[in-house]
Amino acid sequence: MANDNQLRVRLVTPERILFETSAEAVDLPSKSGYMEVLYGHAPLMAELGAGDVTLHGGPEGDKRYNVSWGFVEVLPDRVTILANDALKPEEIDVQRAQQQLDRGHKMWSEAGQSEEAYARALHVIDEAEAKLASAGQKR
């Protein structure tokens, strides 16, 4: 069980609970960049970006998961990550992520004058690049 300086960390998607465990620290991708959460952190809600959630100092050692979009709730003793999608690095289909990246670049090149189309393309590209990075592939 968690000791006094451990966070309770939970990662949930619409399909499954990936884990509920303890950790000394959590690195996670917010929409505005990576942030680290330690025990005693001020409460906050943030929009989740695409990238890796890394748990440090948990009972099973450091663990890493790729997440895409959603929200994170931080309380002084607890972190709840609600992700649209989350995968262990070994679960990532590299070929599919590469196809997604190619599709995002095609969307970008066809966006014309539409800011919305550029934003959608960037969303697809960011998610694909994060998956490839998690799987150990070069971007």
C-alpha positions in Angstrom: 0.0 0.0 0.0 1.1 3.6 -0.5 3.2 5.3 2.1 2.9 8.9 3.2 4.7 10.5 0.3 3.1 8.4 -2.5 0.5 9.5 -4.9 -2.4 7.2 -5.8 -2.4 7.2 -9.6 -5.3 6.0 -11.8 -5.3 5.8 -15.6 -8.7 5.2 -17.2 -10.0 5.1 -20.8 -13.6 4.6 -22.0 -12.7 1.0 -22.6 -10.7 0.0 -19.5 -8.8 0.9 -16.3 -5.1 0.5 -17.2 -3.9 0.8 -13.7 -4.5 2.1 -10.2 -1.3 2.1 -8.2 1.0 4.3 -6.2 4.0 6.3 -7.3 6.4 8.9 -6.0 6.0 11.1 -9.1 4.1 11.2 -12.4 5.2 12.9 -15.6 2.3 13.6 -18.0 1.6 15.5 -21.2 -0.8 18.4 -20.8 -1.9 20.3 -23.8 0.5 23.1 -22.9 3.5 20.7 -22.3 4.8 18.1 -20.0 4.3 18.5 -16.2 5.5 16.6 -13.2 3.3 15.9 -10.3 4.6 15.1 -6.8 2.8 14.3 -3.5 1.3 17.5 -2.1 0.8 19.2 -5.6 -1.8 21.9 -5.7 -5.2 20.8 -7.0 -5.7 21.3 -10.7 -7.6 20.1 -13.8 -5.7 20.1 -17.1 -6.4 19.1 -20.6 -4.3 16.1 -21.6 -2.2 16.1 -24.8 -0.7 13.3 -26.7 2.5 11.7 -25.2 3.8 9.5 -22.4 2.6 9.2 -18.9 5.5 8.0 -16.8 5.2 6.7 -13.2 8.3 7.0 -11.1 9.0 5.0 -7.9 6.0 2.8 -8.0 5.8 -0.8 -6.5 6.7 -2.2 -10.0 9.4 0.3 -10.8 9.0 3.0 -13.4 6.2 2.4 -15.9 5.3 4.2 -19.1 2.0 4.5 -21.1 1.2 6.4 -24.3 -1.9 8.5 -23.9 -3.9 10.6 -26.3 -6.2 13.5 -25.3 -8.6 13.7 -22.4 -8.2 15.3 -18.9 -6.2 14.9 -15.7 -7.3 15.8 -12.2 -4.5 16.4 -9.7 -5.2 16.4 -6.0 -2.5 16.6 -3.3 -2.5 12.8 -2.8 -4.1 11.6 -6.0 -3.8 11.8 -9.8 -6.7 10.6 -12.1 -5.9 10.5 -15.8 -9.0 10.2 -18.0 -7.6 9.5 -21.5 -9.5 9.0 -24.8 -6.9 6.3 -25.6 -4.0 4.8 -23.7 -1.6 2.0 -24.6 1.5 0.3 -23.2 4.4 1.0 -25.6 4.5 -2.6 -26.7 0.8 -2.4 -27.6 1.3 0.3 -30.2 0.8 -0.8 -33.8 3.8 1.0 -35.4 2.6 0.5 -39.0 -0.8 1.9 -38.2 0.7 4.9 -36.4 2.9 5.6 -39.4 -0.2 5.5 -41.6 -1.9 7.9 -39.2 1.1 10.2 -39.5 1.0 10.1 -43.3 -2.8 10.8 -43.2 -2.1 13.8 -40.9 0.5 15.2 -43.3 -1.9 14.8 -46.2 -4.6 16.6 -44.3 -2.1 19.4 -43.5 -1.2 19.8 -47.2 -4.9 19.9 -48.2 -6.0 22.3 -45.4 -6.0 25.3 -47.7 -7.2 28.4 -45.8 -9.1 26.6 -43.1 -7.7 27.0 -39.6 -10.0 24.2 -38.4 -8.5 21.8 -41.0 -5.0 22.7 -39.9 -6.0 22.2 -36.2 -7.5 18.7 -37.1 -4.4 17.8 -39.1 -2.1 18.9 -36.2 -4.1 16.8 -33.8 -3.7 13.7 -35.9 0.1 14.4 -36.5 0.7 15.0 -32.7 -1.0 11.7 -31.7 0.8 9.7 -34.4 4.2 11.2 -33.5 3.6 10.5 -29.8 2.7 6.9 -30.5 5.8 6.4 -32.7 8.0 8.0 -30.0 6.5 5.7 -27.3 7.1 2.7 -29.5 10.8 3.7 -29.9 10.5 4.8 -33.5 12.1 8.0 -34.8 9.6 10.7 -35.7 
